[in-house]
């Protein structure tokens, strides 16, 4: 099942019209319709906007949902998504199921490429990045810029727009772990202070 087919199923499950979803994610109704019909492939930025508006992970939009107690995802069986504008490739490493609160992706960014601004997630969402190869710059919000080199790791709270840029001369590769807090955890952490590390 592809991104467009999943999007249509999930949109209808949320009882949203194309117009309503368009207003929520700031993506045109025409573009959404063409994505659902498979005529267009969304960029990573657009895909994140849609997922964020629906309150789900990108993996959920890319994979068939199933309930599992354990799962093995072989390297050659990873679901891949290639941004048509930047050639950035995301491979889903974690299984996707309704109750999952963690998404793990393996990302390859060509030299000089950028993800563009990634839409801010809901409060309580967290990201952990481990750079395997190359060099990248991560911009978080307006004033936090982190330079990462091979085997460096970064944690940040994902409720701010962010951008990841390959600053090296070779393709950069990293694992990105995205964690969504459950409603119970969000309630427990409602009085905590949200922070983003300074680099």
Short mmCIF file of the C-alpha atoms (twelve columns), coordinates in Angstrom:
data_MODEL
# 
_entry.id   MODEL 
# 
loop_
_atom_site.group_PDB 
_atom_site.id 
_atom_site.type_symbol 
_atom_site.label_atom_id 
_atom_site.label_alt_id 
_atom_site.label_comp_id 
_atom_site.label_asym_id 
_atom_site.label_seq_id 
_atom_site.Cartn_x 
_atom_site.Cartn_y 
_atom_site.Cartn_z 
_atom_site.pdbx_PDB_model_num 
ATOM 1   C CA . UNK A 1   0.000   0.000  0.000  1 
ATOM 2   C CA . UNK A 2   1.459   3.403  -0.933 1 
ATOM 3   C CA . UNK A 3   1.487   6.837  0.702  1 
ATOM 4   C CA . UNK A 4   -1.505  8.141  -1.281 1 
ATOM 5   C CA . UNK A 5   -3.716  5.131  -0.588 1 
ATOM 6   C CA . UNK A 6   -2.889  5.240  3.126  1 
ATOM 7   C CA . UNK A 7   -3.543  8.969  3.229  1 
ATOM 8   C CA . UNK A 8   -7.008  8.526  1.758  1 
ATOM 9   C CA . UNK A 9   -7.890  5.754  4.228  1 
ATOM 10  C CA . UNK A 10  -6.594  7.681  7.249  1 
ATOM 11  C CA . UNK A 11  -8.225  10.954 6.130  1 
ATOM 12  C CA . UNK A 12  -11.582 9.208  5.840  1 
ATOM 13  C CA . UNK A 13  -11.054 7.482  9.187  1 
ATOM 14  C CA . UNK A 14  -10.657 10.981 10.671 1 
ATOM 15  C CA . UNK A 15  -13.847 12.054 8.842  1 
ATOM 16  C CA . UNK A 16  -11.978 14.844 7.053  1 
ATOM 17  C CA . UNK A 17  -12.761 16.197 3.619  1 
ATOM 18  C CA . UNK A 18  -9.898  17.176 1.308  1 
ATOM 19  C CA . UNK A 19  -10.795 20.820 1.961  1 
ATOM 20  C CA . UNK A 20  -10.654 20.333 5.753  1 
ATOM 21  C CA . UNK A 21  -7.306  18.542 5.618  1 
ATOM 22  C CA . UNK A 22  -5.982  21.201 3.263  1 
ATOM 23  C CA . UNK A 23  -6.775  23.883 5.841  1 
ATOM 24  C CA . UNK A 24  -5.176  21.868 8.635  1 
ATOM 25  C CA . UNK A 25  -1.897  21.114 6.872  1 
ATOM 26  C CA . UNK A 26  -1.561  24.151 4.585  1 
ATOM 27  C CA . UNK A 27  -1.295  21.962 1.478  1 
ATOM 28  C CA . UNK A 28  -3.627  22.707 -1.431 1 
ATOM 29  C CA . UNK A 29  -6.722  20.573 -1.974 1 
ATOM 30  C CA . UNK A 30  -5.545  19.875 -5.526 1 
ATOM 31  C CA . UNK A 31  -2.145  18.663 -4.330 1 
ATOM 32  C CA . UNK A 32  -3.750  16.404 -1.703 1 
ATOM 33  C CA . UNK A 33  -6.066  14.920 -4.316 1 
ATOM 34  C CA . UNK A 34  -3.154  14.239 -6.679 1 
ATOM 35  C CA . UNK A 35  -1.147  12.629 -3.851 1 
ATOM 36  C CA . UNK A 36  -4.077  10.375 -2.921 1 
ATOM 37  C CA . UNK A 37  -4.553  9.304  -6.525 1 
ATOM 38  C CA . UNK A 38  -0.826  8.584  -6.953 1 
ATOM 39  C CA . UNK A 39  -0.322  11.295 -9.589 1 
ATOM 40  C CA . UNK A 40  2.198   13.153 -7.407 1 
ATOM 41  C CA . UNK A 41  4.736   12.194 -4.756 1 
ATOM 42  C CA . UNK A 42  4.974   14.709 -1.895 1 
ATOM 43  C CA . UNK A 43  8.277   16.227 -0.827 1 
ATOM 44  C CA . UNK A 44  9.441   15.335 2.683  1 
ATOM 45  C CA . UNK A 45  8.349   18.793 3.891  1 
ATOM 46  C CA . UNK A 46  4.823   18.308 2.510  1 
ATOM 47  C CA . UNK A 47  4.651   14.732 3.838  1 
ATOM 48  C CA . UNK A 48  5.558   15.932 7.333  1 
ATOM 49  C CA . UNK A 49  2.948   18.701 7.150  1 
ATOM 50  C CA . UNK A 50  0.257   16.153 6.327  1 
ATOM 51  C CA . UNK A 51  1.360   13.694 9.016  1 
ATOM 52  C CA . UNK A 52  1.567   16.451 11.629 1 
ATOM 53  C CA . UNK A 53  -1.917  17.730 10.767 1 
ATOM 54  C CA . UNK A 54  -3.307  14.204 11.192 1 
ATOM 55  C CA . UNK A 55  -1.390  13.678 14.445 1 
ATOM 56  C CA . UNK A 56  0.434   10.603 13.130 1 
ATOM 57  C CA . UNK A 57  3.953   9.625  12.106 1 
ATOM 58  C CA . UNK A 58  5.286   9.593  8.569  1 
ATOM 59  C CA . UNK A 59  5.738   5.825  8.943  1 
ATOM 60  C CA . UNK A 60  2.022   5.450  9.594  1 
ATOM 61  C CA . UNK A 61  1.279   7.141  6.269  1 
ATOM 62  C CA . UNK A 62  3.689   4.855  4.459  1 
ATOM 63  C CA . UNK A 63  2.874   1.438  5.859  1 
ATOM 64  C CA . UNK A 64  -0.058  -0.898 6.311  1 
ATOM 65  C CA . UNK A 65  -1.137  -0.825 9.972  1 
ATOM 66  C CA . UNK A 66  -1.025  -4.021 11.968 1 
ATOM 67  C CA . UNK A 67  -0.902  -5.128 15.581 1 
ATOM 68  C CA . UNK A 68  2.285   -6.975 16.516 1 
ATOM 69  C CA . UNK A 69  4.059   -8.206 19.656 1 
ATOM 70  C CA . UNK A 70  7.416   -8.507 17.919 1 
ATOM 71  C CA . UNK A 71  8.734   -7.797 14.441 1 
ATOM 72  C CA . UNK A 72  11.914  -8.126 12.402 1 
ATOM 73  C CA . UNK A 73  12.501  -5.616 9.622  1 
ATOM 74  C CA . UNK A 74  15.202  -6.942 7.300  1 
ATOM 75  C CA . UNK A 75  17.495  -4.415 5.636  1 
ATOM 76  C CA . UNK A 76  16.246  -5.350 2.181  1 
ATOM 77  C CA . UNK A 77  12.615  -5.113 3.336  1 
ATOM 78  C CA . UNK A 78  12.719  -1.544 4.659  1 
ATOM 79  C CA . UNK A 79  10.040  0.703  3.245  1 
ATOM 80  C CA . UNK A 80  11.799  3.589  1.460  1 
ATOM 81  C CA . UNK A 81  10.685  7.063  0.496  1 
ATOM 82  C CA . UNK A 82  12.702  9.321  -1.830 1 
ATOM 83  C CA . UNK A 83  12.001  13.052 -1.907 1 
ATOM 84  C CA . UNK A 84  11.415  13.946 -5.584 1 
ATOM 85  C CA . UNK A 85  12.999  17.399 -5.179 1 
ATOM 86  C CA . UNK A 86  16.092  16.689 -3.051 1 
ATOM 87  C CA . UNK A 87  16.740  12.942 -3.530 1 
ATOM 88  C CA . UNK A 88  16.819  12.565 0.257  1 
ATOM 89  C CA . UNK A 89  15.966  8.960  1.098  1 
ATOM 90  C CA . UNK A 90  14.156  7.873  4.265  1 
ATOM 91  C CA . UNK A 91  13.961  4.203  5.163  1 
ATOM 92  C CA . UNK A 92  11.497  3.115  7.849  1 
ATOM 93  C CA . UNK A 93  13.363  0.888  10.306 1 
ATOM 94  C CA . UNK A 94  10.643  0.461  12.935 1 
ATOM 95  C CA . UNK A 95  7.355   -1.421 12.503 1 
ATOM 96  C CA . UNK A 96  4.257   0.726  12.177 1 
ATOM 97  C CA . UNK A 97  1.187   -0.054 14.235 1 
ATOM 98  C CA . UNK A 98  -1.597  1.946  15.857 1 
ATOM 99  C CA . UNK A 99  -0.203  1.990  19.398 1 
ATOM 100 C CA . UNK A 100 3.415   2.730  18.419 1 
ATOM 101 C CA . UNK A 101 4.850   5.841  20.048 1 
ATOM 102 C CA . UNK A 102 8.306   5.538  18.440 1 
ATOM 103 C CA . UNK A 103 9.337   5.857  14.796 1 
ATOM 104 C CA . UNK A 104 12.882  5.017  13.689 1 
ATOM 105 C CA . UNK A 105 14.119  6.034  10.256 1 
ATOM 106 C CA . UNK A 106 17.458  5.754  8.463  1 
ATOM 107 C CA . UNK A 107 18.044  8.887  6.397  1 
ATOM 108 C CA . UNK A 108 20.491  9.534  3.554  1 
ATOM 109 C CA . UNK A 109 21.018  13.161 2.489  1 
ATOM 110 C CA . UNK A 110 23.078  13.882 -0.652 1 
ATOM 111 C CA . UNK A 111 25.988  16.342 -0.331 1 
ATOM 112 C CA . UNK A 112 24.707  19.929 -0.183 1 
ATOM 113 C CA . UNK A 113 21.044  18.912 0.199  1 
ATOM 114 C CA . UNK A 114 18.624  20.114 2.865  1 
ATOM 115 C CA . UNK A 115 15.360  18.784 4.257  1 
ATOM 116 C CA . UNK A 116 13.889  22.278 4.127  1 
ATOM 117 C CA . UNK A 117 11.892  23.461 7.134  1 
ATOM 118 C CA . UNK A 118 10.209  20.503 8.823  1 
ATOM 119 C CA . UNK A 119 6.892   21.416 10.430 1 
ATOM 120 C CA . UNK A 120 6.870   21.638 14.219 1 
ATOM 121 C CA . UNK A 121 5.347   18.589 15.916 1 
ATOM 122 C CA . UNK A 122 2.896   18.616 18.796 1 
ATOM 123 C CA . UNK A 123 4.212   19.525 22.227 1 
ATOM 124 C CA . UNK A 124 5.786   16.535 23.947 1 
ATOM 125 C CA . UNK A 125 7.277   15.002 20.789 1 
ATOM 126 C CA . UNK A 126 11.001  14.335 20.943 1 
ATOM 127 C CA . UNK A 127 13.690  13.494 18.389 1 
ATOM 128 C CA . UNK A 128 17.007  11.697 18.820 1 
ATOM 129 C CA . UNK A 129 19.504  11.804 15.957 1 
ATOM 130 C CA . UNK A 130 22.644  9.660  15.596 1 
ATOM 131 C CA . UNK A 131 24.936  10.633 12.716 1 
ATOM 132 C CA . UNK A 132 26.565  7.567  11.168 1 
ATOM 133 C CA . UNK A 133 28.426  9.156  8.266  1 
ATOM 134 C CA . UNK A 134 29.304  12.640 6.995  1 
ATOM 135 C CA . UNK A 135 28.617  16.066 8.513  1 
ATOM 136 C CA . UNK A 136 25.327  17.919 9.022  1 
ATOM 137 C CA . UNK A 137 23.959  21.120 10.469 1 
ATOM 138 C CA . UNK A 138 20.662  21.057 12.376 1 
ATOM 139 C CA . UNK A 139 18.725  24.305 12.739 1 
ATOM 140 C CA . UNK A 140 16.146  24.221 15.533 1 
ATOM 141 C CA . UNK A 141 13.796  27.188 15.717 1 
ATOM 142 C CA . UNK A 142 15.238  30.621 15.002 1 
ATOM 143 C CA . UNK A 143 18.461  30.648 16.988 1 
ATOM 144 C CA . UNK A 144 19.723  27.145 17.744 1 
ATOM 145 C CA . UNK A 145 22.229  25.696 15.245 1 
ATOM 146 C CA . UNK A 146 24.002  22.401 15.927 1 
ATOM 147 C CA . UNK A 147 26.983  21.149 13.903 1 
ATOM 148 C CA . UNK A 148 27.303  17.357 13.964 1 
ATOM 149 C CA . UNK A 149 30.111  15.095 12.795 1 
ATOM 150 C CA . UNK A 150 30.422  11.341 12.383 1 
ATOM 151 C CA . UNK A 151 29.100  9.396  15.405 1 
ATOM 152 C CA . UNK A 152 27.797  12.542 17.149 1 
ATOM 153 C CA . UNK A 153 24.294  12.366 18.623 1 
ATOM 154 C CA . UNK A 154 21.653  15.030 19.200 1 
ATOM 155 C CA . UNK A 155 18.435  15.203 21.227 1 
ATOM 156 C CA . UNK A 156 15.851  17.943 20.795 1 
ATOM 157 C CA . UNK A 157 12.202  18.596 21.448 1 
ATOM 158 C CA . UNK A 158 10.347  18.628 18.140 1 
ATOM 159 C CA . UNK A 159 7.751   21.307 18.870 1 
ATOM 160 C CA . UNK A 160 9.806   23.830 16.874 1 
ATOM 161 C CA . UNK A 161 10.374  23.964 13.124 1 
ATOM 162 C CA . UNK A 162 13.729  22.469 12.224 1 
ATOM 163 C CA . UNK A 163 15.933  21.839 9.218  1 
ATOM 164 C CA . UNK A 164 18.745  19.367 8.552  1 
ATOM 165 C CA . UNK A 165 21.473  20.331 6.061  1 
ATOM 166 C CA . UNK A 166 24.323  18.210 4.722  1 
ATOM 167 C CA . UNK A 167 27.418  20.417 5.096  1 
ATOM 168 C CA . UNK A 168 29.895  17.772 3.921  1 
ATOM 169 C CA . UNK A 169 31.168  16.635 0.533  1 
ATOM 170 C CA . UNK A 170 29.710  13.120 0.790  1 
ATOM 171 C CA . UNK A 171 26.214  11.807 1.456  1 
ATOM 172 C CA . UNK A 172 25.328  12.007 5.140  1 
ATOM 173 C CA . UNK A 173 23.589  9.095  6.862  1 
ATOM 174 C CA . UNK A 174 21.846  9.128  10.223 1 
ATOM 175 C CA . UNK A 175 19.282  7.338  12.334 1 
ATOM 176 C CA . UNK A 176 16.382  9.471  13.527 1 
ATOM 177 C CA . UNK A 177 14.275  8.283  16.444 1 
ATOM 178 C CA . UNK A 178 11.000  10.171 16.788 1 
ATOM 179 C CA . UNK A 179 8.972   9.701  19.961 1 
ATOM 180 C CA . UNK A 180 5.391   10.797 20.472 1 
ATOM 181 C CA . UNK A 181 4.162   10.930 24.056 1 
ATOM 182 C CA . UNK A 182 0.857   9.258  24.866 1 
ATOM 183 C CA . UNK A 183 -1.985  11.365 26.270 1 
ATOM 184 C CA . UNK A 184 -1.213  9.984  29.745 1 
ATOM 185 C CA . UNK A 185 2.465   10.967 29.503 1 
ATOM 186 C CA . UNK A 186 1.500   14.391 28.164 1 
ATOM 187 C CA . UNK A 187 -0.783  14.927 31.160 1 
ATOM 188 C CA . UNK A 188 1.990   13.913 33.572 1 
ATOM 189 C CA . UNK A 189 4.507   16.220 31.893 1 
ATOM 190 C CA . UNK A 190 2.146   19.182 31.498 1 
ATOM 191 C CA . UNK A 191 3.884   21.075 34.328 1 
ATOM 192 C CA . UNK A 192 7.426   20.328 33.192 1 
ATOM 193 C CA . UNK A 193 9.593   22.931 31.452 1 
ATOM 194 C CA . UNK A 194 10.259  22.272 27.763 1 
ATOM 195 C CA . UNK A 195 13.883  22.745 26.739 1 
ATOM 196 C CA . UNK A 196 16.034  22.444 23.663 1 
ATOM 197 C CA . UNK A 197 19.750  21.921 24.130 1 
ATOM 198 C CA . UNK A 198 22.178  24.632 23.076 1 
ATOM 199 C CA . UNK A 199 24.916  23.585 20.673 1 
# 
